[in-house]
């Protein structure tokens, strides 16, 4: 086992988060434990409890890393015209679901033990995703109320999420020979055109 002074708190935190991501990608969320994470980074489980409150805390930090990747990809499109920006944001979301399926699913599958509340710092991270979408919806349709933009962003992204879920779980065979990107493009084109009064 590594000794306590081999890594700083921040380095140990980063090692553990990377280990969670690797273990979940290899074995799935259901088999994840603090003990397995500790073994992978060659520390004792007790050492991890000096850095993370519990397994939930460790998973949330790993999920935050996944969300940061997604938010970065979404932000990179923010200066495009709104329809193109939203298309690229949705495509980035779909791509993450397809290429890093286990990590993407962990963001949505994980449930806090004993119905513990989700900490505010993590709620703020997830809220940023919808904020990115809302910003583009507001640019697309001037004059809409904040409530209408709020609803539209969540309606649209819930639909994007549904396509991503089916794609990640390989359950789009019901669509026949139409792939998920084509479905995504059609959803965005028709929803945005209708919502913005362009058709």
Residue frames as a rotation matrix with the C-alpha (Angstrom) as fourth column:
UNK 1
0.571 0.821 0.000 0.00
0.821 -0.571 0.000 0.00
0.000 0.000 -1.000 0.00
UNK 2
-0.061 -0.559 0.827 1.12
0.431 -0.762 -0.483 3.56
0.900 0.327 0.288 -0.66
UNK 3
-0.493 -0.168 -0.854 1.99
0.866 -0.190 -0.462 5.69
-0.084 -0.967 0.239 2.30
UNK 4
0.462 0.812 -0.357 -0.07
0.791 -0.559 -0.249 8.69
-0.402 -0.167 -0.900 3.29
UNK 5
0.296 -0.386 -0.874 2.64
-0.050 -0.920 0.389 11.19
-0.954 -0.072 -0.292 2.41
UNK 6
-0.509 -0.523 0.684 3.12
0.608 0.343 0.716 9.95
-0.609 0.780 0.143 -1.15
UNK 7
-0.446 0.444 0.777 0.32
0.683 -0.392 0.616 12.09
0.578 0.806 -0.128 -2.55
UNK 8
-0.964 0.230 0.133 -1.32
-0.266 -0.833 -0.486 15.34
-0.001 -0.504 0.864 -1.55
UNK 9
-0.391 0.903 0.177 -5.04
0.084 0.227 -0.970 15.38
-0.917 -0.364 -0.164 -0.75
UNK 10
0.280 0.503 -0.818 -5.77
-0.722 -0.452 -0.525 16.79
-0.633 0.737 0.236 -4.22
UNK 11
-0.474 -0.538 -0.697 -3.61
-0.859 0.458 0.231 14.15
0.195 0.708 -0.679 -5.93
UNK 12
-0.945 0.167 0.283 -5.26
0.032 0.904 -0.426 11.36
-0.327 -0.393 -0.859 -3.98
UNK 13
-0.037 0.984 -0.176 -8.67
-0.185 -0.180 -0.966 12.72
-0.982 -0.003 0.189 -4.88
UNK 14
0.163 0.044 -0.986 -7.75
-0.961 -0.219 -0.169 12.79
-0.223 0.975 0.007 -8.58
UNK 15
-0.828 -0.507 -0.238 -6.33
-0.542 0.833 0.112 9.24
0.141 0.222 -0.965 -8.42
UNK 16
-0.715 0.606 0.348 -9.52
0.145 0.617 -0.774 7.95
-0.683 -0.503 -0.529 -6.81
UNK 17
0.213 0.816 -0.537 -11.78
-0.482 -0.390 -0.784 9.69
-0.850 0.426 0.311 -9.32
UNK 18
-0.169 -0.358 -0.918 -9.80
-0.980 0.162 0.117 8.25
0.106 0.919 -0.379 -12.22
UNK 19
-0.971 -0.217 0.104 -10.00
-0.234 0.953 -0.191 4.81
-0.057 -0.210 -0.976 -10.61
UNK 20
-0.275 0.948 0.161 -13.79
-0.042 0.156 -0.987 5.07
-0.961 -0.278 -0.003 -10.24
UNK 21
0.313 0.401 -0.861 -14.13
-0.815 -0.353 -0.460 6.01
-0.489 0.845 0.216 -13.89
UNK 22
-0.505 -0.575 -0.644 -11.93
-0.815 0.564 0.135 3.11
0.286 0.593 -0.753 -14.99
UNK 23
-0.935 0.150 0.322 -13.67
-0.047 0.848 -0.528 0.57
-0.352 -0.509 -0.785 -12.76
UNK 24
-0.012 0.997 -0.076 -17.16
-0.204 -0.077 -0.976 1.64
-0.979 0.003 0.205 -13.83
UNK 25
0.163 0.003 -0.987 -16.14
-0.974 -0.160 -0.161 1.57
-0.159 0.987 -0.023 -17.50
UNK 26
-0.697 -0.551 -0.458 -14.77
-0.618 0.786 -0.005 -1.96
0.362 0.280 -0.889 -17.03
UNK 27
-0.938 0.192 -0.287 -17.25
0.303 0.857 -0.416 -3.51
0.166 -0.477 -0.863 -14.58
UNK 28
-0.078 0.956 0.284 -20.28
0.369 -0.236 0.899 -1.25
0.926 0.175 -0.335 -14.28
UNK 29
-0.223 0.057 0.973 -21.62
-0.636 -0.765 -0.101 0.81
0.738 -0.642 0.207 -11.40
UNK 30
0.725 0.689 -0.003 -23.16
-0.457 0.484 0.746 -2.14
0.516 -0.539 0.666 -9.56
UNK 31
0.652 -0.541 -0.531 -19.79
0.623 0.782 -0.031 -3.66
0.432 -0.311 0.847 -8.70
UNK 32
-0.036 -0.693 0.720 -18.15
0.005 -0.721 -0.693 -0.44
0.999 -0.021 0.029 -7.52
UNK 33
0.807 0.223 -0.547 -16.97
0.541 0.093 0.836 -0.21
0.237 -0.970 -0.046 -3.91
UNK 34
0.797 -0.560 0.229 -14.59
-0.604 -0.758 0.247 1.91
0.035 -0.335 -0.942 -1.87
UNK 35
0.434 -0.648 0.626 -12.48
-0.137 0.639 0.757 -1.19
-0.891 -0.414 0.189 -1.32
UNK 36
0.500 -0.225 0.836 -12.05
0.807 0.471 -0.356 -1.77
-0.314 0.853 0.417 -5.06
UNK 37
0.873 -0.192 0.448 -11.13
0.057 -0.872 -0.486 1.86
0.484 0.450 -0.751 -5.63
UNK 38
0.687 -0.628 0.367 -8.61
-0.647 -0.297 0.702 1.73
-0.332 -0.720 -0.610 -2.79
UNK 39
0.418 -0.519 0.745 -7.07
0.299 0.853 0.427 -1.47
-0.858 0.044 0.512 -4.14
UNK 40
0.712 -0.087 0.697 -6.72
0.698 -0.020 -0.716 0.02
0.076 0.996 0.046 -7.60
UNK 41
0.666 -0.464 0.584 -4.77
-0.207 -0.867 -0.453 3.04
0.717 0.181 -0.674 -6.36
UNK 42
0.026 -0.706 -0.708 -2.90
0.553 0.600 -0.578 1.02
0.833 -0.376 0.406 -3.71
UNK 43
-0.643 -0.078 0.762 -4.24
-0.554 -0.640 -0.533 2.83
0.529 -0.765 0.368 -0.67
UNK 44
-0.880 0.420 -0.223 -6.31
0.463 0.650 -0.602 1.59
-0.108 -0.633 -0.767 2.23
UNK 45
-0.051 0.937 0.347 -10.07
0.751 -0.193 0.632 2.25
0.659 0.292 -0.693 2.22
UNK 46
0.381 0.182 -0.907 -9.55
0.865 -0.417 0.280 4.28
-0.327 -0.891 -0.316 5.37
UNK 47
-0.643 -0.693 -0.328 -7.35
0.497 -0.702 0.510 6.70
-0.583 0.165 0.795 3.50
UNK 48
-0.681 0.447 0.580 -10.11
0.503 -0.291 0.814 7.37
0.532 0.846 -0.026 1.00
UNK 49
0.363 0.875 -0.320 -12.42
0.843 -0.162 0.513 8.32
0.397 -0.456 -0.796 3.83
UNK 50
-0.164 -0.475 -0.865 -10.03
0.680 -0.690 0.250 11.14
-0.715 -0.547 0.435 4.65
UNK 51
-0.956 -0.265 -0.124 -10.75
0.071 -0.620 0.781 12.58
-0.284 0.738 0.612 1.20
UNK 52
-0.546 0.831 -0.106 -14.36
-0.294 -0.072 0.953 11.56
0.784 0.552 0.283 0.49
UNK 53
-0.296 0.511 0.807 -17.25
-0.955 -0.136 -0.264 11.33
-0.025 -0.849 0.528 2.94
UNK 54
0.022 0.375 0.927 -18.49
-0.218 0.907 -0.361 8.00
-0.976 -0.194 0.102 1.53
UNK 55
-0.542 -0.202 0.816 -19.01
0.631 0.544 0.553 6.10
-0.556 0.814 -0.168 -1.72
UNK 56
0.545 0.800 0.251 -21.76
0.799 -0.405 -0.444 8.51
-0.254 0.442 -0.860 -2.77
UNK 57
0.672 -0.349 -0.653 -19.36
-0.179 -0.933 0.313 11.43
-0.718 -0.094 -0.690 -2.45
UNK 58
-0.423 -0.881 0.214 -16.76
-0.060 0.264 0.963 9.60
-0.904 0.394 -0.165 -4.52
UNK 59
-0.262 0.417 0.870 -19.28
0.898 0.435 0.062 8.78
-0.353 0.798 -0.489 -7.25
UNK 60
0.776 0.598 -0.200 -20.56
0.505 -0.780 -0.369 12.35
-0.377 0.185 -0.908 -7.38
UNK 61
0.261 -0.765 -0.589 -17.03
-0.387 -0.642 0.662 13.65
-0.885 0.055 -0.463 -7.88
UNK 62
-0.668 -0.451 0.592 -16.50
0.303 0.562 0.769 11.12
-0.680 0.693 -0.239 -10.69
UNK 63
0.166 0.823 0.543 -19.81
0.952 0.010 -0.306 12.18
-0.257 0.568 -0.782 -12.23
UNK 64
0.689 0.040 -0.724 -18.75
0.069 -0.998 0.011 15.80
-0.722 -0.057 -0.690 -11.97
UNK 65
-0.419 -0.898 -0.134 -15.73
-0.179 -0.064 0.982 14.97
-0.890 0.435 -0.134 -14.13
UNK 66
-0.529 0.326 0.784 -18.06
0.796 0.511 0.325 13.51
-0.295 0.796 -0.529 -16.77
UNK 67
0.588 0.803 -0.097 -20.33
0.745 -0.584 -0.322 16.55
-0.315 0.117 -0.942 -16.60
UNK 68
0.276 -0.565 -0.777 -17.34
-0.129 -0.823 0.553 18.86
-0.952 -0.052 -0.300 -16.92
UNK 69
-0.749 -0.519 0.412 -16.37
0.277 0.319 0.906 17.12
-0.601 0.793 -0.095 -20.16
UNK 70
-0.139 0.807 0.575 -19.88
0.990 0.131 0.056 17.52
-0.030 0.576 -0.817 -21.49
UNK 71
0.685 0.422 -0.594 -20.20
0.485 -0.873 -0.061 21.14
-0.544 -0.246 -0.802 -20.35
UNK 72
-0.208 -0.851 -0.482 -16.89
-0.080 -0.477 0.875 21.97
-0.975 0.221 0.031 -21.99
UNK 73
-0.768 -0.019 0.640 -18.07
0.588 0.374 0.717 20.47
-0.253 0.927 -0.276 -25.27
UNK 74
0.262 0.950 0.170 -21.34
0.964 -0.248 -0.098 22.37
-0.050 0.190 -0.981 -25.02
UNK 75
0.491 -0.128 -0.861 -19.62
0.233 -0.934 0.272 25.65
-0.839 -0.335 -0.429 -24.19
UNK 76
-0.588 -0.804 0.092 -17.40
0.258 -0.079 0.963 25.30
-0.767 0.590 0.253 -27.26
UNK 77
-0.524 0.480 0.704 -20.53
0.832 0.112 0.543 25.67
0.181 0.870 -0.459 -29.41
UNK 78
-0.046 0.662 -0.748 -22.01
0.813 -0.410 -0.413 28.62
-0.580 -0.627 -0.519 -27.52
UNK 79
-0.368 -0.160 -0.916 -21.06
-0.142 -0.964 0.225 31.34
-0.919 0.213 0.332 -30.02
UNK 80
-0.935 0.128 0.330 -22.64
0.354 0.321 0.879 29.63
0.007 0.938 -0.346 -33.01
UNK 81
-0.508 0.853 0.121 -26.11
-0.685 -0.485 0.545 30.67
0.523 0.194 0.830 -34.18
UNK 82
-0.240 0.394 0.888 -28.62
-0.901 0.251 -0.354 29.11
-0.362 -0.884 0.294 -31.74
UNK 83
0.803 0.587 -0.098 -29.92
-0.586 0.751 -0.304 26.29
-0.105 0.301 0.948 -33.96
UNK 84
0.415 -0.736 -0.535 -26.40
-0.221 0.489 -0.844 25.17
0.883 0.468 0.041 -34.86
UNK 85
-0.479 -0.583 0.657 -25.26
-0.757 -0.105 -0.645 25.56
0.445 -0.806 -0.391 -31.25
UNK 86
0.136 0.629 0.765 -28.09
-0.882 0.428 -0.196 23.37
-0.451 -0.649 0.613 -29.98
UNK 87
0.873 0.110 -0.475 -27.46
-0.379 0.766 -0.520 20.78
0.307 0.634 0.710 -32.70
UNK 88
-0.003 -0.965 -0.262 -23.81
-0.289 0.252 -0.923 20.56
0.957 0.073 -0.280 -31.69
UNK 89
-0.435 -0.085 0.896 -24.65
-0.897 -0.048 -0.440 20.43
0.080 -0.995 -0.055 -27.98
UNK 90
0.567 0.737 0.368 -27.10
-0.736 0.654 -0.176 17.61
-0.371 -0.171 0.913 -28.56
UNK 91
0.727 -0.364 -0.582 -24.61
-0.254 0.645 -0.720 15.76
0.638 0.672 0.377 -30.76
UNK 92
-0.377 -0.885 0.274 -21.96
-0.585 -0.002 -0.811 16.06
0.718 -0.466 -0.517 -28.03
UNK 93
-0.115 0.456 0.882 -24.46
-0.940 0.237 -0.245 14.62
-0.321 -0.858 0.401 -25.54
UNK 94
0.872 0.476 -0.118 -25.28
-0.481 0.786 -0.388 11.73
-0.092 0.395 0.914 -27.85
UNK 95
0.350 -0.830 -0.435 -21.60
-0.348 0.316 -0.883 11.09
0.870 0.460 -0.178 -28.58
UNK 96
-0.490 -0.518 0.701 -20.80
-0.826 0.021 -0.563 10.87
0.277 -0.855 -0.438 -24.87
UNK 97
0.304 0.709 0.636 -23.65
-0.811 0.543 -0.218 8.41
-0.500 -0.450 0.740 -24.38
UNK 98
0.941 0.085 -0.328 -22.31
-0.286 0.716 -0.637 6.24
0.180 0.693 0.698 -27.21
UNK 99
0.293 -0.931 -0.217 -18.57
-0.170 0.173 -0.970 6.43
0.941 0.321 -0.108 -26.55
UNK 100
-0.833 -0.521 0.185 -18.50
-0.259 0.073 -0.963 6.53
0.488 -0.850 -0.196 -22.73
UNK 101
-0.054 0.972 -0.227 -21.74
-0.143 0.218 0.966 4.71
0.988 0.084 0.127 -22.05
UNK 102
0.074 0.080 -0.994 -20.97
0.826 0.554 0.107 3.42
0.559 -0.829 -0.025 -18.55
UNK 103
-0.792 -0.425 -0.439 -19.79
0.600 -0.675 -0.429 6.82
-0.115 -0.603 0.789 -17.31
UNK 104
-0.775 0.585 0.239 -22.70
-0.355 -0.716 0.601 8.62
0.522 0.381 0.763 -18.97
UNK 105
0.094 0.854 -0.512 -25.16
0.144 0.497 0.856 6.16
0.985 -0.154 -0.077 -17.42
UNK 106
-0.356 -0.289 -0.889 -23.56
0.883 0.209 -0.421 6.56
0.308 -0.934 0.181 -13.98
UNK 107
-0.977 0.019 0.214 -24.54
-0.057 -0.984 -0.171 10.24
0.208 -0.179 0.962 -14.01
UNK 108
-0.322 0.945 0.057 -28.21
-0.776 -0.297 0.556 9.26
0.542 0.135 0.829 -14.29
UNK 109
0.182 0.397 -0.900 -28.32
0.047 0.910 0.411 5.83
0.982 -0.117 0.147 -12.63
UNK 110
-0.707 -0.563 -0.429 -26.65
0.417 0.159 -0.895 6.65
0.572 -0.811 0.123 -9.35
UNK 111
0.462 0.835 0.298 -28.99
0.046 -0.359 0.932 7.14
0.886 -0.417 -0.204 -6.40
UNK 112
-0.335 -0.582 0.741 -27.86
-0.686 -0.389 -0.615 8.49
0.646 -0.714 -0.269 -3.03
UNK 113
-0.584 0.056 -0.810 -27.84
0.412 0.880 -0.236 5.92
0.699 -0.472 -0.537 -0.24
UNK 114
-0.456 0.475 -0.753 -30.61
0.866 0.042 -0.498 6.19
-0.205 -0.879 -0.430 2.34
UNK 115
0.443 0.700 0.560 -32.27
0.836 -0.548 0.023 8.96
0.323 0.458 -0.828 0.31
UNK 116
-0.102 -0.576 -0.811 -29.53
0.721 -0.604 0.338 11.39
-0.685 -0.551 0.477 1.33
UNK 117
0.813 0.420 -0.403 -29.84
0.083 -0.769 -0.634 14.85
-0.576 0.482 -0.660 -0.25
UNK 118
0.400 -0.671 0.625 -27.72
0.878 0.084 -0.471 15.65
0.264 0.737 0.623 -3.28
UNK 119
-0.113 -0.498 -0.860 -25.20
0.747 -0.613 0.257 18.31
-0.655 -0.613 0.441 -2.23
UNK 120
0.683 0.464 -0.564 -25.63
0.105 -0.827 -0.552 21.85
-0.723 0.318 -0.614 -3.53
UNK 121
-0.171 -0.828 -0.534 -22.28
-0.567 -0.361 0.741 21.89
-0.806 0.430 -0.407 -5.36
UNK 122
-0.826 -0.110 0.553 -23.40
0.289 0.759 0.583 18.94
-0.484 0.642 -0.595 -7.50
UNK 123
0.217 0.965 0.146 -26.87
0.781 -0.082 -0.620 20.35
-0.586 0.249 -0.771 -8.14
UNK 124
0.435 -0.132 -0.891 -25.21
-0.299 -0.954 -0.005 23.52
-0.849 0.268 -0.454 -9.40
UNK 125
-0.674 -0.739 -0.023 -23.10
-0.323 0.267 0.908 21.44
-0.665 0.619 -0.419 -11.80
UNK 126
-0.575 0.514 0.636 -26.11
0.735 0.666 0.127 19.69
-0.359 0.541 -0.761 -13.29
UNK 127
0.444 0.769 -0.460 -28.04
0.479 -0.637 -0.604 22.96
-0.758 0.048 -0.651 -13.49
UNK 128
-0.220 -0.617 -0.755 -25.32
-0.380 -0.659 0.649 24.36
-0.899 0.430 -0.090 -15.76
UNK 129
-0.820 -0.036 0.571 -26.32
0.439 0.602 0.667 21.88
-0.368 0.798 -0.478 -18.46
UNK 130
0.131 0.956 0.263 -29.84
0.978 -0.080 -0.194 23.30
-0.165 0.282 -0.945 -18.66
UNK 131
0.371 -0.060 -0.927 -28.48
0.138 -0.983 0.119 26.83
-0.918 -0.172 -0.357 -18.38
UNK 132
-0.724 -0.683 -0.103 -26.47
-0.047 -0.100 0.994 26.24
-0.689 0.724 0.041 -21.56
UNK 133
-0.606 0.579 0.546 -29.62
0.795 0.411 0.447 25.09
0.034 0.704 -0.709 -23.36
UNK 134
0.382 0.798 -0.466 -31.74
0.813 -0.530 -0.242 27.92
-0.440 -0.286 -0.851 -21.94
UNK 135
-0.149 -0.523 -0.840 -29.22
0.004 -0.849 0.528 30.51
-0.989 0.075 0.129 -23.12
UNK 136
-0.965 -0.228 0.133 -29.56
0.111 0.104 0.988 29.26
-0.239 0.968 -0.075 -26.69
UNK 137
-0.259 0.946 0.193 -33.35
0.964 0.240 0.118 29.04
0.065 0.217 -0.974 -26.50
UNK 138
0.324 0.341 -0.882 -33.45
0.525 -0.841 -0.132 32.64
-0.787 -0.420 -0.451 -25.27
UNK 139
-0.565 -0.608 -0.558 -31.28
-0.182 -0.568 0.803 33.75
-0.805 0.555 0.210 -28.20
UNK 140
-0.886 0.196 0.421 -33.48
0.460 0.501 0.734 31.88
-0.067 0.843 -0.534 -30.64
UNK 141
-0.054 0.961 0.270 -36.81
0.768 -0.133 0.627 33.39
0.638 0.241 -0.731 -29.62
UNK 142
-0.953 -0.273 0.132 -36.65
0.155 -0.812 -0.562 36.93
0.260 -0.515 0.816 -28.27
UNK 143
-0.467 0.802 0.372 -39.62
-0.729 -0.588 0.351 37.97
0.500 -0.107 0.859 -26.22
UNK 144
0.162 0.504 -0.848 -40.42
0.161 0.835 0.527 34.58
0.974 -0.222 0.054 -24.73
UNK 145
0.692 0.144 0.707 -40.96
-0.630 -0.357 0.690 34.60
0.352 -0.923 -0.156 -20.98
UNK 146
-0.394 -0.866 0.309 -38.39
-0.901 0.299 -0.314 33.10
0.179 -0.402 -0.898 -18.65
UNK 147
-0.079 0.459 0.885 -40.93
-0.551 0.720 -0.422 30.42
-0.831 -0.521 0.196 -17.72
UNK 148
0.884 0.432 -0.181 -41.48
-0.365 0.394 -0.843 29.50
-0.293 0.811 0.506 -21.37
UNK 149
0.274 -0.876 -0.396 -37.74
-0.761 0.055 -0.647 29.27
0.589 0.479 -0.652 -22.02
UNK 150
-0.443 -0.395 0.805 -37.28
-0.859 0.446 -0.253 27.18
-0.259 -0.803 -0.537 -18.86
UNK 151
0.333 0.686 0.647 -39.99
-0.377 0.726 -0.576 24.75
-0.864 -0.052 0.500 -19.97
UNK 152
0.892 0.032 -0.452 -38.81
-0.450 0.169 -0.877 24.56
0.049 0.985 0.165 -23.57
UNK 153
-0.055 -0.995 -0.084 -35.21
-0.921 0.083 -0.381 23.84
0.386 0.056 -0.921 -22.59
UNK 154
-0.520 -0.124 0.845 -36.25
-0.646 0.705 -0.293 20.97
-0.559 -0.698 -0.447 -20.37
UNK 155
0.592 0.768 0.245 -38.78
-0.335 0.511 -0.791 19.60
-0.733 0.386 0.560 -22.85
UNK 156
0.705 -0.387 -0.595 -36.24
-0.632 0.040 -0.774 19.63
0.323 0.921 -0.216 -25.66
UNK 157
-0.300 -0.951 0.072 -33.41
-0.889 0.251 -0.382 18.17
0.345 -0.179 -0.921 -23.60
UNK 158
-0.115 0.346 0.931 -35.60
-0.588 0.732 -0.345 15.44
-0.801 -0.587 0.119 -22.14
UNK 159
0.891 0.450 -0.062 -36.31
-0.286 0.448 -0.847 14.37
-0.353 0.772 0.528 -25.71
UNK 160
0.327 -0.874 -0.359 -32.60
-0.751 -0.009 -0.661 14.49
0.574 0.485 -0.659 -26.59
UNK 161
-0.418 -0.481 0.771 -31.92
-0.881 0.421 -0.215 12.41
-0.221 -0.769 -0.599 -23.48
UNK 162
0.433 0.676 0.596 -34.51
-0.462 0.734 -0.497 9.83
-0.774 -0.060 0.631 -24.53
UNK 163
0.889 -0.178 -0.422 -32.79
-0.358 0.304 -0.883 9.29
0.285 0.936 0.206 -27.88
UNK 164
-0.065 -0.992 0.112 -29.42
-0.836 -0.007 -0.548 9.06
0.544 -0.129 -0.829 -26.14
UNK 165
-0.134 0.093 0.987 -30.74
-0.795 0.585 -0.163 6.47
-0.592 -0.806 -0.005 -23.67
UNK 166
0.813 0.516 0.269 -32.08
-0.247 0.724 -0.644 4.27
-0.527 0.457 0.717 -26.45
UNK 167
0.674 -0.643 -0.364 -28.85
-0.457 0.024 -0.889 4.64
0.580 0.765 -0.278 -28.41
UNK 168
-0.218 -0.807 0.548 -26.68
-0.950 0.047 -0.308 3.84
0.223 -0.588 -0.778 -25.38
UNK 169
-0.166 0.253 0.953 -28.74
-0.571 0.763 -0.302 0.74
-0.804 -0.594 0.017 -24.63
UNK 170
-0.944 -0.256 -0.206 -28.80
-0.302 0.425 0.853 -0.36
-0.131 0.868 -0.479 -28.30
UNK 171
-0.458 0.857 0.235 -32.59
0.519 0.472 -0.712 -0.27
-0.722 -0.205 -0.661 -28.34
UNK 172
-0.229 0.345 -0.910 -33.07
-0.558 -0.812 -0.168 1.80
-0.798 0.470 0.378 -31.46
UNK 173
-0.969 -0.101 0.227 -33.69
0.104 0.663 0.742 -1.22
-0.226 0.742 -0.631 -33.66
UNK 174
-0.111 0.994 0.019 -37.39
0.713 0.093 -0.695 -0.32
-0.692 -0.064 -0.719 -33.31
UNK 175
0.253 0.155 -0.955 -36.59
-0.326 -0.916 -0.235 2.66
-0.911 0.371 -0.181 -35.55
UNK 176
0.880 0.080 0.468 -35.48
0.352 0.553 -0.756 0.35
-0.320 0.830 0.458 -38.33
UNK 177
0.201 -0.854 0.480 -32.89
0.969 0.102 -0.225 1.85
0.143 0.510 0.848 -40.62
UNK 178
0.617 0.015 0.787 -32.96
0.031 -1.000 -0.005 5.38
0.786 0.027 -0.618 -39.09
UNK 179
-0.200 -0.769 -0.607 -29.91
0.747 0.282 -0.602 6.08
0.634 -0.574 0.518 -36.97
UNK 180
0.225 0.326 -0.918 -29.84
0.949 -0.288 0.130 8.10
-0.223 -0.900 -0.374 -33.77
UNK 181
-0.689 -0.532 -0.492 -28.08
0.410 -0.846 0.340 11.13
-0.597 0.032 0.802 -35.25
UNK 182
-0.822 0.465 0.328 -30.72
0.218 -0.276 0.936 11.46
0.526 0.841 0.125 -37.96
UNK 183
0.135 0.896 -0.424 -33.45
0.836 0.127 0.534 11.20
0.532 -0.426 -0.731 -35.33
UNK 184
-0.089 -0.275 -0.957 -31.70
0.831 -0.550 0.081 13.82
-0.548 -0.789 0.278 -33.21
UNK 185
-0.950 -0.310 -0.024 -31.37
0.233 -0.760 0.607 16.20
-0.207 0.572 0.794 -36.14
UNK 186
-0.477 0.849 0.228 -35.05
0.401 -0.021 0.916 15.78
0.782 0.529 -0.330 -37.02
UNK 187
0.211 0.532 -0.820 -36.14
0.971 -0.018 0.239 16.39
0.112 -0.847 -0.520 -33.42
UNK 188
-0.361 -0.455 -0.814 -34.11
0.619 -0.770 0.156 19.58
-0.697 -0.447 0.560 -33.11
UNK 189
-0.968 -0.031 0.250 -35.06
0.226 -0.542 0.809 20.96
0.110 0.839 0.532 -36.50
UNK 190
-0.269 0.954 0.132 -38.79
0.453 0.004 0.892 20.53
0.850 0.300 -0.433 -36.05
UNK 191
0.272 0.371 -0.888 -38.97
0.962 -0.099 0.253 21.47
0.006 -0.923 -0.384 -32.37
UNK 192
-0.486 -0.555 -0.675 -36.83
0.586 -0.780 0.220 24.58
-0.649 -0.289 0.704 -32.72
UNK 193
-0.922 0.187 0.340 -38.56
0.208 -0.500 0.841 25.76
0.327 0.846 0.421 -35.89
UNK 194
0.000 0.994 -0.109 -41.97
0.624 0.086 0.777 25.31
0.781 -0.068 -0.620 -34.29
UNK 195
0.225 0.070 -0.972 -41.02
0.955 -0.215 0.206 26.87
-0.195 -0.974 -0.116 -30.96
UNK 196
-0.598 -0.557 -0.577 -39.38
0.430 -0.830 0.355 29.90
-0.677 -0.036 0.735 -32.55
UNK 197
0.390 0.870 -0.302 -42.25
0.113 -0.370 -0.922 30.40
-0.914 0.325 -0.243 -35.00
UNK 198
-0.437 -0.674 -0.595 -40.09
-0.558 -0.316 0.768 29.75
-0.706 0.667 -0.238 -38.04
UNK 199
-0.990 0.143 -0.007 -42.53
0.083 0.612 0.787 27.43
0.116 0.778 -0.617 -39.75
